[in-house]
Amino acid sequence: MKTTSTIKPARMRLAVGFCSLYAAAASAAAPPHPWAAMAQSDADFVTHWLERQSITAVYPDQQAFAAQLTAARRVFDAESARVSNYAGYRHALLRFVGSLQDVHLRLNFTLLPATWQWPGFQLVYRGGRYLAVSSQGSAHAGQEVTHCDGKPLADWVNQAATYEQIVPGLESSGNWAAPLVLRDGGSPFIPRPRSCTIGGRDVVLDWQPVAASRFAADRSAATVFRDRVAAATPFGADGAWVRMGFFAPQTQAEGKAFRQLIAEAPALRDKSVLVIDVRGNGGGSYEWFMGFLRALYGKDYADAHARSRLGIAHVMRTTPEILAYFKSDSAAEVDALAPPADGTPFDPDYAKYQHALESGQTVFVSPKNARAVPLPKGSPVNPVKARVLLLTDYNCGSACIVFVDEMKRFPGVEQIGVETGIDSRTGTSFPAPLPSGNGMIEVPVVTRDGRERGDNIPHRPHRLFTGNITDTAAVQAWIRDEILGSTSPPHASP
């Protein structure tokens, strides 16, 4: 079982046939407006794909999930009656899928508008405040915006999150949803604000067209740090900056770079400080980060402490399509893309899974510590003399959060930066194209029994950075001046 949510071309081709078969069989009365009819058709398929493939549809509580899905569909059906354009179509579907609050259940659109409306600037969340960025309108870059139309910005952010497949109410919600508060496509569900309190004064917003590509680029620059680097570089007089931007190599070069980092890890043990930077790491497979941890800390010490994932039983949905999906993923991992071994594979050829499928079992269970990673005898000595700082951001997701689970079990490791993203106990998303051709639906086919951390719970840092977490120079200066220069012990956030 793989833990990456990366969609490979072979997987998408696998799913196309299933979607076509469904579309040929589905029939429903067309709602009055074409966009509403398209939304209903896509929602029908999303419901079908969930019920046919998702682990949550059958485990752990089939009735509870059915009730949750029914409630979400009831809201969607009521809202779809108001759909008359692409913006409404998109928001109705995103709220439907997002209301299930499972980050491994995703709706991704390939159809996007050429332009949006905006007031000449975006908002970005930093250190509890909402600041103007990319300004060419009524706000100067860096000015704080506190209210729009008399409502606090947090209310606008949570409203945008609800219709943008973002779990509302979290600190990371501000990072993802704040730029969308001042982006308008004509949705019937989110009215655009008329005025905002900017720098302490009320300002009427001047809405104007902006190229969607420009808006997306500005949003990404303000909220995302993702350079896909795996390397160790000098930091300070005798430290090292260990950048791990991915746990799922996409090219042979990336695989080789990560293997080189693993090979170099033992030489980092005697540094004065190690900053392990996983900003922007969206996840991948556990094997990659365990290869690094065993190289850095030594096998016995790593295996004595990094055992969070070993207390988990993986429960997998069994369908013929998922079996083919697993096998296509396994066959693709060759050469430098094959991760280091993490114990002994439990069912490498999926023979046990196939037997469960052919026996009519709804799920297949891979037990706790299925790879039989032994607990070392005695108390291994930590060979790492360096102070270890783990730098996270809101984009650390999926297997990256599991890496943080493991790292924080090592004595002395300090998480710094901002909160991680969130994940759920589910994983391994299985994609299929929507009948409209406008995008893909991904549903989780695995869940994790016994995981210590709950669903949608982030890791909070010991030391919080309140500036621009994507600005490496600013982050490095903060570490040098306020963390390494500080004599006070770290204080963990609640």
BELVEN-V481150 format. One record per helix or strand. SS is the DSSP state (2 for helix, 1 for strand). FROM is the first residue (numbers start at 1). TO is the last residue. Records with the same first field share a line. If there is no record, write none. Layout:
BEGIN
SS: FROM-TO / FROM-TO
END
This chain:
BEGIN
2: 9-25 / 34-53 / 55-57 / 62-80 / 86-98 / 153-162 / 171-181 / 212-223 / 252-268 / 286-297 / 299-305 / 309-311 / 320-332 / 335-337 / 351-358 / 399-407 / 472-483
1: 106-109 / 115-118 / 122-126 / 129-133 / 144-148 / 151-152 / 184-184 / 195-198 / 201-204 / 208-211 / 230-235 / 239-244 / 247-247 / 273-277 / 284-284 / 313-317 / 363-366 / 387-392 / 414-417 / 426-433 / 439-449 / 463-464
END
